[in-house]
Structure formats: C-alpha cells, structure tokens
Amino acid sequence: MKAQKVSGMGERWENYRVANSKFPKVRIRELTRQLELTNPQNGETIAEVGTGNGYLTFALACKVGKNGRIITYDYQKSNLDFVNNHNKNGLPITTIHQNIDYDFELSNESVDKVSSIATLHHYDDRSNETGTNGREKAIKEFYRILKKEGKLIIGDVAQGTPSQRHFDSIDNPIDCAPLGHPHDFLTERLARELCSKAGFRNVKFKIEKVPWEFESEKQAQQFLHTIHNAKCSPQESFEHAKKTLEWWKEGNKFYLGWELFYLMAEK
Ligand SMILES: C[S@@+](CC[C@H](N)C(=O)[O-])C[C@H]1O[C@@H](n2cnc3c(N)ncnc32)[C@H](O)[C@@H]1O
C-alpha cells in the first residue's frame, strides 16, 4: 500500500524537522541513550526506520565509517530529500522511501542492527483501527532483514507514561495539525509479545527518564509549538504540555519530564 497523501502532512513533518534542526539539544538525552544502546561500530550496516530530519541518522553515520552504511526509511519523501541535501560530507547514508505495508526492501539477513527512535507508534493509527498490525509487520520485517545475532534497538513512547498522556492530549487538529496524534503505544507485555512472535530472543525493555532540556521557557514554547505543528499560540502549546509533563528548573536549564521505553532484542 502506498502512503496516502493527506493535505497538511507535508507541513506537519516540515515543522517537525524545523524544531529538531533549530533546537538540536532539546532531545539530546533520548538521542544519547539510543546511541549508547545501538553502539554503532566501524563497518556496520544499520537500518534506521523513521528518518525525520536525520536526528539519529547522521549521528549513526558518523560512527560506522566509510565501510559501513546507514539505510534509513521514511514514508515522507521530504524527510529523505532533507537528509540527502544536508549530507554535505558524503556520509554513508542511503535513503529509502517506505511504503506503509512495511515491506523493507532489503534481502534477508543483510543488516547488523535495526535502530529506531520515536517512530514505532506511527506504524498504527487508531483512527483507522489498525490495532497492532503495522507494528507487528514491521517487527517481523526487522527480524527478517537482521543477520543472525543481529540486534534490534527501539526507543519509543510506552503506554502508561507522561509522554503517552501528553500525546493523547494533543490528539486534535489544533494542538497537532492536521490530524492530531491518533496513535497508541506499547505496554511492556505487548512489546515482548510482538518481539517473541517475530522470533526475537533476549528481549529487554526498560522505561527511562530522558527529559527534554531547554535554555528558557520561551524556547520550550517555540519547540513544542513547532514540533507538533500546533495552530494555537506557542504559549498555549506550553501550558497544555505542563498539564501532563512535569516542568522544572535545575541550575540554569529547564526540563520537561519526557520518558521513553528502550527495547533491545537479538535475532
Ligand atoms: C516522531 S518522528 C521521529 C523521527 C526521528 N526518528 C526523530 O527521532 O527525530 C516519526 C517519523 O516517522 C515517520 N512516519 C510517520 N508516520 C509514518 C507511517 N505511517 N509509516 C512510516 N513512517 C511514518 C515520519 O515521517 C517521521 O519521520
């Protein structure tokens, strides 16, 4: 199935890229943890799903060297174009336009690792009642393309966390245009079940605090408003976020209480 063109989704993902490119340090803790767990090595081939602005892509590509490769998938062609246009140093990055049947066009046992951050929940859409079909298919494909003993590393929002409550609270076209945020999230039980069903072993799952970090309240307003492509004011986006996420100051920095699960599994 090809991704359906929905009016306004181009703008949604453009603003997602703008927020991450303009404020690259905000999500540094979630990125650092994803990198630590992925532990990219010189010469490895790593498939990444959910390119965005290349937030994880470029960091991985710097580590695998010229004998390695990052193969990154996204259903939004504009994200792939953005990464190709910004790959000025010729890092080993291949971009692939993904269909939403989640057939990853790679042969069996061809990658060392699959790494993905903040993306898996997008593979199902509760407004279309897809259940866990998209995520189940993708995880089976991750297993198929991984080499024997290859590793899967997923960082994403877990059911029952403040991050989940935040996303549910912006599931409307004002706080997150154009379609809200119609996605549900995995529990540990479900994540383990989907991995075991696909054949993975040694599944580890842990919810971790990876707060978003800001220089000022104004920066938090701008970041939240832009990353969600909100149609209210930046201040309203910020006030809204504080209803579900803890907000605090430490030293001269400000924090929003973001949490992700990190899942690791082996083929
Ligand atoms: C929240 S962003 C995360 C991007 C990047 N990994 C990051 O952490 O900044 C989710 C990504 O999934 C992609 N995406 C959204 N819906 C999708 C779908 N139905 N199928 C495949 N990819 C999708 C988006 O284009 C976007 O790049």
The ligand as an SDF file (V2000), in Angstrom:
LIG
                    3D

 27 29  0  0  0  0  0  0  0  0999 V2000
    8.2230   11.4440   15.5040 C   0  0  0  0  0  0  0  0  0  0  0  0
    9.1060   11.3130   14.0170 S   0  0  0  0  0  0  0  0  0  0  0  0
   10.7000   10.6580   14.5360 C   0  0  0  0  0  0  0  0  0  0  0  0
   11.7840   10.9920   13.5530 C   0  0  0  0  0  0  0  0  0  0  0  0
   13.2160   10.7550   14.0680 C   0  0  0  0  0  0  0  0  0  0  0  0
   13.4710    9.3630   14.3060 N   0  0  0  0  0  0  0  0  0  0  0  0
   13.4460   11.5530   15.3340 C   0  0  0  0  0  0  0  0  0  0  0  0
   13.5440   10.9470   16.4120 O   0  0  0  0  0  0  0  0  0  0  0  0
   13.5160   12.7660   15.2700 O   0  0  0  0  0  0  0  0  0  0  0  0
    8.3200    9.9510   13.2820 C   0  0  0  0  0  0  0  0  0  0  0  0
    8.8320    9.6160   11.8850 C   0  0  0  0  0  0  0  0  0  0  0  0
    8.0230    8.5480   11.3580 O   0  0  0  0  0  0  0  0  0  0  0  0
    7.5970    8.8630   10.0490 C   0  0  0  0  0  0  0  0  0  0  0  0
    6.2480    8.3090    9.9210 N   0  0  0  0  0  0  0  0  0  0  0  0
    5.1120    8.8400   10.3560 C   0  0  0  0  0  0  0  0  0  0  0  0
    4.0740    8.0690   10.0520 N   0  0  0  0  0  0  0  0  0  0  0  0
    4.5610    7.0250    9.4020 C   0  0  0  0  0  0  0  0  0  0  0  0
    3.9730    5.8840    8.8330 C   0  0  0  0  0  0  0  0  0  0  0  0
    2.6650    5.6680    8.8490 N   0  0  0  0  0  0  0  0  0  0  0  0
    4.7810    4.9950    8.2560 N   0  0  0  0  0  0  0  0  0  0  0  0
    6.1040    5.1960    8.2220 C   0  0  0  0  0  0  0  0  0  0  0  0
    6.7300    6.2670    8.7460 N   0  0  0  0  0  0  0  0  0  0  0  0
    5.9590    7.1660    9.3270 C   0  0  0  0  0  0  0  0  0  0  0  0
    7.5880   10.3820    9.9690 C   0  0  0  0  0  0  0  0  0  0  0  0
    7.7420   10.8330    8.6500 O   0  0  0  0  0  0  0  0  0  0  0  0
    8.7310   10.7680   10.8980 C   0  0  0  0  0  0  0  0  0  0  0  0
    9.9520   10.8720   10.2260 O   0  0  0  0  0  0  0  0  0  0  0  0
  1  2  1  0
  2  3  1  0
  2 10  1  0
  3  4  1  0
  4  5  1  0
  5  6  1  0
  5  7  1  0
  7  8  2  0
  7  9  1  0
 10 11  1  0
 11 12  1  0
 11 26  1  0
 12 13  1  0
 13 14  1  0
 13 24  1  0
 14 15  1  0
 14 23  1  0
 15 16  2  0
 16 17  1  0
 17 18  1  0
 17 23  2  0
 18 19  1  0
 18 20  2  0
 20 21  1  0
 21 22  2  0
 22 23  1  0
 24 25  1  0
 24 26  1  0
 26 27  1  0
M  CHG  2   2   1   9  -1
M  END
$$$$
